[in-house]
Amino acid sequence: MKTKEEIKSRVEELVEANIEGVFEEAHAFAKTESGDITPEQAFWLDKLLEEITELVVAQVLQNLPRDKED
C-alpha cells in the first residue's frame, strides 16, 4: 500500500499537469496565447493547487481498505 507522502506526491503531479492542460485548452478555445500570470494570480493558483491536492489526498485516504477486525 502506498504511503500518504507517495499519494500526495503523485496527486501534486496530476493536479499540476491537469491545470496546465486547462490553461492550454482555454487559450486554444479563445484563440489567445498563454502568457505570464500576475503575482496575485500565481499566489491564488498555488493556494488552489494545494487545496485541491489536500482534498484529493484526504478522499483517497478515507477510501483505503481498513484491516478487518474479527
VOMIDREN-402458 format. One line per 10 residues: number of its first residue (from 1); for each residue x, y, z of N, C-alpha, C. Coordinates in nm, 4 decimals. Layout:
BEGIN
NUM> X Y Z X Y Z X Y Z | ...
***
This chain:
BEGIN
1> 0.0844 -0.1175 0.0000 0.0000 0.0000 0.0000 0.0892 0.1241 0.0000 | 0.0473 0.2255 -0.0709 0.1244 0.3498 -0.0811 0.1114 0.4310 0.0474 | 0.2171 0.5066 0.0770 0.2132 0.5947 0.1934 0.1411 0.7240 0.1571 | 0.1039 0.7985 0.2598 0.0383 0.9273 0.2375 0.1289 1.0185 0.1562 | 0.2584 1.0179 0.1845 0.3525 1.1035 0.1126 0.3614 1.0652 -0.0349 | 0.3600 0.9339 -0.0633 0.3642 0.8885 -0.2020 0.2372 0.9294 -0.2761 | 0.1242 0.9135 -0.2101 -0.0029 0.9533 -0.2711 -0.0035 1.1027 -0.2969 | 0.0388 1.1814 -0.1969 0.0388 1.3270 -0.2116 0.1294 1.3711 -0.3251 | 0.2464 1.3114 -0.3358 0.3403 1.3468 -0.4419 0.2789 1.3213 -0.5794 | 0.2149 1.2065 -0.5954 0.1538 1.1729 -0.7245 0.0359 1.2657 -0.7543
11> -0.0452 1.2943 -0.6534 -0.1597 1.3833 -0.6731 -0.1117 1.5226 -0.7123 | -0.0049 1.5710 -0.6488 0.0501 1.7022 -0.6858 0.0884 1.7050 -0.8324 | 0.1542 1.5981 -0.8794 0.1934 1.5895 -1.0203 0.0701 1.5934 -1.1107 | -0.0303 1.5153 -1.0746 -0.1516 1.5076 -1.1567 -0.2272 1.6398 -1.1595 | -0.2410 1.7019 -1.0440 -0.3143 1.8286 -1.0368 -0.2434 1.9346 -1.1203 | -0.1127 1.9463 -1.1035 -0.0381 2.0476 -1.1782 -0.0468 2.0243 -1.3287 | -0.0282 1.9000 -1.3706 -0.0335 1.8696 -1.5135 -0.1717 1.8975 -1.5709 | -0.2751 1.8628 -1.4970 -0.4106 1.8839 -1.5471 -0.4496 2.0305 -1.5479 | -0.4048 2.1065 -1.4505 -0.4332 2.2505 -1.4500 -0.3627 2.3171 -1.5680 | -0.2389 2.2765 -1.5957 -0.1692 2.3305 -1.7129 -0.2482 2.3013 -1.8398
21> -0.3058 2.1807 -1.8465 -0.3878 2.1439 -1.9615 -0.5120 2.2296 -1.9738 | -0.5710 2.2648 -1.8620 -0.6892 2.3513 -1.8633 -0.6533 2.4887 -1.9202 | -0.5406 2.5433 -1.8746 -0.4963 2.6731 -1.9281 -0.4727 2.6635 -2.0789 | -0.4049 2.5573 -2.1215 -0.3766 2.5400 -2.2639 -0.5050 2.5294 -2.3453 | -0.5992 2.4487 -2.2976 -0.7258 2.4309 -2.3687 -0.8076 2.5606 -2.3719 | -0.8074 2.6328 -2.2603 -0.8825 2.7586 -2.2549 -0.8259 2.8602 -2.3536 | -0.6936 2.8683 -2.3601 -0.6314 2.9615 -2.4542 -0.6535 2.9168 -2.5989 | -0.6484 2.7873 -2.6239 -0.6746 2.7382 -2.7589 -0.8183 2.7688 -2.7999 | -0.9103 2.7481 -2.7086 -1.0512 2.7755 -2.7358 -1.0746 2.9235 -2.7646 | -1.0103 3.0092 -2.6855 -1.0270 3.1540 -2.7008 -0.9379 3.2113 -2.8106
31> -0.8524 3.1248 -2.8667 -0.7575 3.1665 -2.9711 -0.6671 3.2802 -2.9218 | -0.6167 3.2612 -2.8012 -0.5222 3.3562 -2.7424 -0.3923 3.2823 -2.7126 | -0.2903 3.3589 -2.6845 -0.1632 3.2993 -2.6449 -0.1538 3.3009 -2.4937 | -0.1070 3.1895 -2.4415 -0.0869 3.1830 -2.2966 0.0352 3.2666 -2.2626 | 0.0265 3.3394 -2.1553 0.1386 3.4226 -2.1145 0.1586 3.4153 -1.9649 | 0.2418 3.5029 -1.9163 0.2681 3.5081 -1.7735 0.1423 3.5458 -1.6979 | 0.1354 3.4969 -1.5750 0.0255 3.5365 -1.4886 0.0781 3.6375 -1.3878 | -0.0110 3.7143 -1.3322 0.0294 3.8163 -1.2359 0.0725 3.7499 -1.1053 | 0.1475 3.8204 -1.0224 0.1843 3.7648 -0.8919 0.0606 3.7258 -0.8097 | -0.0440 3.8065 -0.8169 -0.1669 3.7741 -0.7436 -0.2292 3.6443 -0.7964
41> -0.2312 3.6292 -0.9289 -0.2847 3.5066 -0.9884 -0.1990 3.3862 -0.9511 | -0.0671 3.4033 -0.9485 0.0234 3.2939 -0.9115 -0.0008 3.2505 -0.7673 | -0.0190 3.3473 -0.6782 -0.0479 3.3161 -0.5386 -0.1795 3.2401 -0.5279 | -0.2822 3.2892 -0.5967 -0.4140 3.2279 -0.5960 -0.4059 3.0853 -0.6509 | -0.3350 3.0679 -0.7618 -0.3200 2.9362 -0.8233 -0.2487 2.8398 -0.7295 | -0.1397 2.8839 -0.6668 -0.0674 2.7970 -0.5727 -0.1578 2.7516 -0.4589 | -0.2363 2.8439 -0.4056 -0.3274 2.8105 -0.2954 -0.4315 2.7088 -0.3411 | -0.4876 2.7303 -0.4588 -0.5876 2.6375 -0.5115 -0.5280 2.4996 -0.5387 | -0.4070 2.4958 -0.5934 -0.3415 2.3674 -0.6184 -0.3208 2.2914 -0.4881 | -0.2781 2.3616 -0.3840 -0.2594 2.2984 -0.2534 -0.3921 2.2449 -0.1995
51> -0.4970 2.3253 -0.2112 -0.6272 2.2851 -0.1584 -0.6844 2.1661 -0.2350 | -0.6717 2.1673 -0.3665 -0.7200 2.0542 -0.4468 -0.6413 1.9283 -0.4109 | -0.5098 1.9428 -0.3977 -0.4267 1.8280 -0.3610 -0.4686 1.7712 -0.2264 | -0.4863 1.8564 -0.1268 -0.5265 1.8103 0.0058 -0.6621 1.7408 0.0023 | -0.7557 1.7962 -0.0751 -0.8872 1.7358 -0.0876 -0.8779 1.5958 -0.1476 | -0.8046 1.5829 -0.2572 -0.7930 1.4535 -0.3248 -0.7227 1.3527 -0.2339 | -0.6143 1.3947 -0.1686 -0.5420 1.3040 -0.0791 -0.6336 1.2575 0.0339 | -0.7065 1.3488 0.0947 -0.7977 1.3115 0.2033 -0.9032 1.2130 0.1547 | -0.9574 1.2370 0.0356 -1.0610 1.1487 -0.0180 -1.0040 1.0103 -0.0480 | -0.8828 1.0054 -0.1037 -0.8196 0.8763 -0.1328 -0.7912 0.8011 -0.0032
61> -0.7343 0.8696 0.0951 -0.7007 0.8045 0.2214 -0.8243 0.7503 0.2921 | -0.9352 0.8225 0.2859 -1.0558 0.7742 0.3537 -1.1118 0.6495 0.2872 | -1.0717 0.6254 0.1639 -1.1226 0.5092 0.0914 -1.0244 0.3930 0.0840 | -0.9105 0.4062 0.1522 -0.8189 0.2930 0.1580 -0.8836 0.1811 0.2386 | -0.8579 0.0576 0.1996 -0.9172 -0.0528 0.2760 -0.8644 -0.0554 0.4185 | -0.9510 -0.0826 0.5098 -0.9142 -0.0930 0.6520 -0.8952 -0.2404 0.6859 | -0.8064 -0.2660 0.7798 -0.7921 -0.4040 0.8282 -0.9204 -0.4442 0.8975 | -0.9684 -0.5613 0.8630 -1.0925 -0.6089 0.9246 -1.0622 -0.6662 1.0618 | -1.1440 -0.6257 1.1581 -1.1297 -0.6798 1.2922 -1.2265 -0.7951 1.3068 | -1.1763 -0.9095 1.3521 -1.2621 -1.0266 1.3686 -1.3173 -1.0340 1.5063
***
